[in-house]
């Protein structure tokens, strides 16, 4: 039996991340939290458990990055100052067309390094080379919902027809299992890149195998305008008409939406995957997350890929999300500290398909531990405020996923950091050089 007792200065517990236990203890057995409370009562239950002394630390529910394109770590910084379609057509897609499955594998390992160092226990991905991503995630021992891209002209399969053959074959007998850390969904890129006939096929396959559908929706104004021109309705209305909203939808972005969209979102099984920093950088706008939450729509937070963000740090993403909603609503009471923390933790676990009530008994033992050693952690007048607005990813000292330490005292327990960084640097240099030769 895997057993661990954690003693910490602060524990942020409860299903709403609003219960603060000072000088607390957590008892873990196998993959589950079995006891939580003040140190002494929990400690009295301990018998033969390993102990983790974190008396100058905060324990929070682990963070979940709900929208990534994880091998894009290789593309970090290749284009920073362009509009979305120029960015895609002139930089991102030309780079990606030169990627191999091995490149994607190492890019994913680099992404897992970054996620783990940032206190992230799981990610939701949409990309090609799904098997390479799965292999890397399993080596890292991190949670992942991998949604193979349905998209034309991929380096993996070429044409949309061939891509569909590959994706449907891969997923045909792949039913998600919540006892596994790594599962598959399906990832049609967007309504403007995937024809109607293939969206119907996606819907059919998702229904057959209970797969989440991970899709970009209503990201930019120009995308919505083109959808209105082509279909007479918004992208959200369009996929609703096709019946996709009868399945579980993981809707990335949802920046430019209207009342008709909100009604569909409220009445469907849609989780909005909010990417505030990427949306700002790409000038896509600010998604009205506070309105979605008022309507009871599940919202989780992601970073988007490294090509657009350019990092995978979730604490910084949550502070950006909270401040933007206060600005957008012109109401400082919108998105309070505990609610902001839930967007990056409990809500993300729900999007992953893992039922979690945060740090409570019988919840999965996925925990992020933050050090209080840096000056920005003091004074501790409001500990949850400090997490959202003062902390950074560099404060993460330990990460527990499914009851196991994968990051201990800022040291990786599952991956070889130096080897991965060296390999990824070589890969990126090779591809950028190839792009330069072709441009000449």
Secondary structure by P-SEA (a helix, b strand, c coil): cbbbbbbccccccccccccccccbbbbbcccccccccccaaaaaaccbbbbbbccccccccbbbbccccccccccccccccccaaaaaaccaaaaaaaccaaaaaaaaaaaaaaaaaaccccccccccaaaaaaaaaaaacccccccccccccccccccaaaaaaaaaaacccccccccccbbbbbbccccccccaaaaaaaaaaaaacbbbbbbbccccaaaaaaaaaaccccaaaaaaaaccccccccccccccccaaaaaaaaacbbbbbccaaaaaaacccccaaaaaaaaccbbbbbbcccccccccccaaaaaaaaaaaaaaacccccccaaaaaaaacaaaaaaacccccccccccccbbbbbbcccccccccccaaaaacccccccccccccccccccccccccccccaaaaaaaaaaaaaaaaaaaaaaac
